[in-house]
Amino acid sequence: MQHTTGLIWSIQVGLPEQRGHEGPDDPAQKAWTTGIFKHTVSGPVRLYRHHLEGDGQADLIHHGGLDKAVCAYPSEHWFHWHGTLPPHQLTGGAFGENFTLQGLTEEDVCIGDVFSVGSAVLQISQPRQPCWKLARRWQRKDLALLVEQTGLTGWYFRVLQEGMVEMNAALRLMERPFPEWTIATANHIMHHERDNRTAAEHLSGCPLLSASWQQTLRQRVKSQNEPDPQRRRLGDQHAE
C-alpha cells in the first residue's frame, strides 16, 4: 500500500446562523439559516463521532451525521477558482469545510480509506455534494454546478475513533480496502455517468460508501426517481 499522507492546513468550525433578510425580490438575498460560514480555530480541537467541537449544521437531513461528521477540501483547488471567486477570499473554510487539506486531492483518496490524525481515526465515506448554500455563500448561482462538473468537490469523513486534532497535523493512511473507488471515480459515476446502471450498481455495492449514496445509486439501478440534483444545486431558486 502506498504511503499516502496529507496535512491539515487549517481547521474551521461554526454554528448555524441566520443571514439575509425577509421580503427581498432576489431569492439570493432571502433570509436563510446556515452553518457554512466557519471560522478558523488554532490549538487542539476535540473531534466527536458526529462533529468537531464548536461545529454544527442547520440542515441535519442533508448535512452532518455519522457519515458526514467532517467535511474536507483540498487547498490545491484554490488556484482553479481564481477568476471565478475573489482570490483574496480563498482561504481555509472558503467552501464551508472543516478541514482544509494540503497534499491530498480527489484523485489520491478512496472510499473507505482510514486515516490517523492526531489521536483520532477517520474514514472517507463519500464525495461532498455541493448544494445551493455554497452558491448563496458566494452569491454565485451556478457555483454548486461548477464544483460538481469539475469534480473539485472535497469529501466527507466519518469518525472511527474520537480524539484531538489540530492545525498542521498529518493525516496518515492506515488502510485502503477499496483502491478502485477513488473520490474522483465516485464523482464521475454519480454526476457524469447517470445512464450507466452497471457502474452505479458496482459503486453502490461498496459497503463503506455512505448510506445516502448507496440509496441514490440503487434507485438509479432500478430506474426509480432519484433526488432532483437541481433542487440541491439551486434551493429556493429552483423554480427561477
C-alpha positions as semicolon CSV with decimal commas, in nm:
position;residue;x (nm);y (nm);z (nm)
1;M;0,000;0,000;0,000
2;Q;0,133;0,343;-0,089
3;H;0,220;0,577;0,197
4;T;-0,044;0,840;0,132
5;T;-0,013;1,135;0,365
6;G;-0,158;1,483;0,384
7;L;-0,167;1,776;0,619
8;I;-0,443;1,971;0,790
9;W;-0,369;2,322;0,662
10;S;-0,641;2,470;0,883
11;I;-0,947;2,370;1,090
12;Q;-1,279;2,553;1,076
13;V;-1,593;2,532;1,287
14;G;-1,915;2,731;1,301
15;L;-2,267;2,709;1,439
16;P;-2,583;2,780;1,238
17;E;-2,671;3,148;1,200
18;Q;-2,931;3,348;1,014
19;R;-2,827;3,553;0,712
20;G;-3,013;3,771;0,465
21;H;-3,344;3,940;0,540
22;E;-3,718;3,892;0,490
23;G;-3,904;4,011;0,184
24;P;-3,644;4,075;-0,090
25;D;-3,734;4,009;-0,452
26;D;-3,397;3,848;-0,516
27;P;-3,403;3,486;-0,388
28;A;-3,029;3,508;-0,322
29;Q;-3,096;3,776;-0,058
30;K;-3,374;3,596;0,130
31;A;-3,337;3,507;0,497
32;W;-3,172;3,170;0,545
33;T;-3,012;2,971;0,823
34;T;-2,676;2,811;0,758
35;G;-2,363;2,675;0,918
36;I;-2,148;2,727;0,607
37;F;-1,975;3,038;0,743
38;K;-1,698;2,890;0,956
39;H;-1,402;3,043;1,137
40;T;-1,053;2,906;1,174
41;V;-0,950;2,773;1,514
42;S;-0,599;2,722;1,644
43;G;-0,486;2,474;1,903
44;P;-0,627;2,128;1,972
45;V;-0,995;2,066;1,887
46;R;-1,194;1,767;2,007
47;L;-1,345;1,553;1,735
48;Y;-1,662;1,364;1,830
49;R;-1,848;1,094;1,638
50;H;-2,081;1,345;1,472
51;H;-1,886;1,670;1,465
52;L;-1,596;1,885;1,573
53;E;-1,637;2,073;1,898
54;G;-1,798;2,408;1,823
55;D;-1,936;2,299;1,486
56;G;-2,295;2,242;1,376
57;Q;-2,527;2,223;1,076
58;A;-2,859;2,393;1,009
59;D;-2,992;2,113;0,784
60;L;-2,946;1,787;0,971
61;I;-3,120;1,589;0,695
62;H;-2,856;1,660;0,431
63;H;-2,556;1,756;0,646
64;G;-2,382;1,608;0,947
65;G;-2,443;1,268;1,099
66;L;-2,214;0,967;1,124
67;D;-2,131;0,958;0,751
68;K;-2,069;1,333;0,727
69;A;-1,901;1,420;1,053
70;V;-1,616;1,616;0,892
71;C;-1,607;1,794;0,557
72;A;-1,263;1,821;0,394
73;Y;-1,146;2,032;0,100
74;P;-0,804;2,044;-0,072
75;S;-0,629;2,380;-0,066
76;E;-0,474;2,286;-0,403
77;H;-0,807;2,371;-0,567
78;W;-0,795;2,740;-0,481
79;F;-0,587;2,812;-0,790
80;H;-0,861;2,668;-1,010
81;W;-1,119;2,905;-0,863
82;H;-0,915;3,222;-0,922
83;G;-1,122;3,429;-1,161
84;T;-1,445;3,258;-1,057
85;L;-1,420;3,365;-0,693
86;P;-1,225;3,653;-0,532
87;P;-0,870;3,517;-0,484
88;H;-0,812;3,711;-0,161
89;Q;-1,111;3,532;-0,005
90;L;-0,992;3,183;-0,097
91;T;-0,859;3,057;0,233
92;G;-0,943;2,799;0,497
93;G;-1,317;2,737;0,516
94;A;-1,391;2,905;0,182
95;F;-1,601;2,606;0,079
96;G;-1,760;2,556;0,420
97;E;-1,517;2,276;0,504
98;N;-1,396;2,175;0,850
99;F;-1,054;2,052;0,736
100;T;-0,867;2,243;0,470
101;L;-0,608;1,992;0,349
102;Q;-0,274;2,002;0,178
103;G;-0,127;1,713;-0,019
104;L;-0,445;1,511;-0,083
105;T;-0,699;1,550;-0,364
106;E;-0,992;1,352;-0,503
107;E;-0,752;1,154;-0,722
108;D;-0,544;1,047;-0,422
109;V;-0,803;0,911;-0,179
110;C;-1,066;0,638;-0,188
111;I;-1,396;0,543;-0,031
112;G;-1,317;0,352;0,288
113;D;-0,967;0,493;0,335
114;V;-0,877;0,502;0,704
115;F;-0,651;0,784;0,824
116;S;-0,498;0,858;1,160
117;V;-0,479;1,226;1,252
118;G;-0,379;1,342;1,598
119;S;-0,537;1,096;1,839
120;A;-0,839;1,041;1,612
121;V;-0,907;0,789;1,336
122;L;-1,116;0,888;1,032
123;Q;-1,263;0,705;0,734
124;I;-1,369;0,852;0,400
125;S;-1,740;0,793;0,335
126;Q;-1,835;0,984;0,016
127;P;-1,760;1,285;-0,203
128;R;-1,907;1,615;-0,091
129;Q;-2,213;1,707;-0,300
130;P;-2,220;2,086;-0,335
131;C;-2,555;2,250;-0,268
132;W;-2,726;2,585;-0,303
133;K;-2,588;2,706;0,029
134;L;-2,237;2,710;-0,116
135;A;-2,371;2,906;-0,413
136;R;-2,552;3,155;-0,190
137;R;-2,250;3,194;0,036
138;W;-2,054;3,320;-0,267
139;Q;-2,352;3,483;-0,445
140;R;-2,282;3,265;-0,749
141;K;-2,598;3,087;-0,857
142;D;-2,404;2,840;-1,072
143;L;-2,128;2,760;-0,823
144;A;-2,266;2,428;-0,697
145;L;-2,297;2,307;-1,056
146;L;-1,944;2,426;-1,139
147;V;-1,797;2,243;-0,841
148;E;-1,988;1,930;-0,937
149;Q;-1,882;1,946;-1,303
150;T;-1,514;1,994;-1,222
151;G;-1,506;1,716;-0,964
152;L;-1,327;1,951;-0,723
153;T;-1,574;1,866;-0,451
154;G;-1,380;1,756;-0,147
155;W;-1,519;1,472;0,061
156;Y;-1,659;1,362;0,397
157;F;-1,505;1,165;0,680
158;R;-1,679;0,950;0,937
159;V;-1,511;0,924;1,279
160;L;-1,397;0,577;1,380
161;Q;-1,216;0,694;1,691
162;E;-1,278;1,022;1,869
163;G;-0,979;1,230;1,966
164;M;-0,797;1,561;1,945
165;V;-0,688;1,718;1,615
166;E;-0,511;2,041;1,534
167;M;-0,371;2,253;1,254
168;N;-0,060;2,112;1,082
169;A;-0,138;1,759;1,198
170;A;-0,052;1,489;0,946
171;L;-0,311;1,251;0,803
172;R;-0,153;0,909;0,759
173;L;-0,318;0,633;0,560
174;M;-0,372;0,321;0,770
175;E;-0,600;0,110;0,548
176;R;-0,721;0,117;0,188
177;P;-0,981;-0,157;0,139
178;F;-1,121;-0,026;-0,192
179;P;-0,841;0,124;-0,405
180;E;-1,065;0,112;-0,714
181;W;-1,311;0,365;-0,570
182;T;-1,129;0,696;-0,565
183;I;-1,335;1,003;-0,481
184;A;-1,275;1,118;-0,839
185;T;-1,420;0,793;-0,978
186;A;-1,721;0,807;-0,748
187;N;-1,788;1,166;-0,853
188;H;-1,767;1,072;-1,220
189;I;-2,016;0,789;-1,184
190;M;-2,263;0,994;-0,981
191;H;-2,257;1,310;-1,190
192;H;-2,128;1,223;-1,539
193;E;-2,247;0,866;-1,599
194;R;-2,606;0,898;-1,493
195;D;-2,720;0,644;-1,754
196;N;-2,458;0,384;-1,664
197;R;-2,653;0,149;-1,440
198;T;-2,374;-0,108;-1,434
199;A;-2,129;0,143;-1,286
200;A;-2,395;0,261;-1,042
201;E;-2,457;-0,095;-0,927
202;H;-2,087;-0,163;-0,876
203;L;-2,032;0,156;-0,675
204;S;-2,347;0,103;-0,467
205;G;-2,205;-0,233;-0,363
206;C;-1,914;-0,070;-0,181
207;P;-2,006;-0,137;0,183
208;L;-1,811;0,164;0,314
209;L;-1,986;0,413;0,086
210;S;-2,228;0,637;0,278
211;A;-2,584;0,509;0,316
212;S;-2,729;0,805;0,127
213;W;-2,509;0,749;-0,179
214;Q;-2,584;0,377;-0,175
215;Q;-2,956;0,454;-0,173
216;T;-2,935;0,705;-0,460
217;L;-2,730;0,468;-0,677
218;R;-2,964;0,176;-0,609
219;Q;-3,258;0,392;-0,715
220;R;-3,070;0,463;-1,037
221;V;-3,011;0,093;-1,097
222;K;-3,385;0,024;-1,056
223;S;-3,476;0,323;-1,276
224;Q;-3,654;0,482;-0,981
225;N;-3,673;0,856;-0,931
226;E;-3,352;0,993;-0,784
227;P;-3,335;1,313;-0,582
228;D;-3,356;1,609;-0,822
229;P;-2,999;1,749;-0,847
230;Q;-3,134;2,090;-0,949
231;R;-3,314;2,126;-0,618
232;R;-2,989;2,052;-0,435
233;R;-2,794;2,299;-0,652
234;L;-3,042;2,585;-0,653
235;G;-3,260;2,550;-0,343
236;D;-3,521;2,829;-0,330
237;Q;-3,408;2,941;-0,675
238;H;-3,507;2,604;-0,825
239;A;-3,819;2,743;-0,990
240;E;-3,645;3,051;-1,124
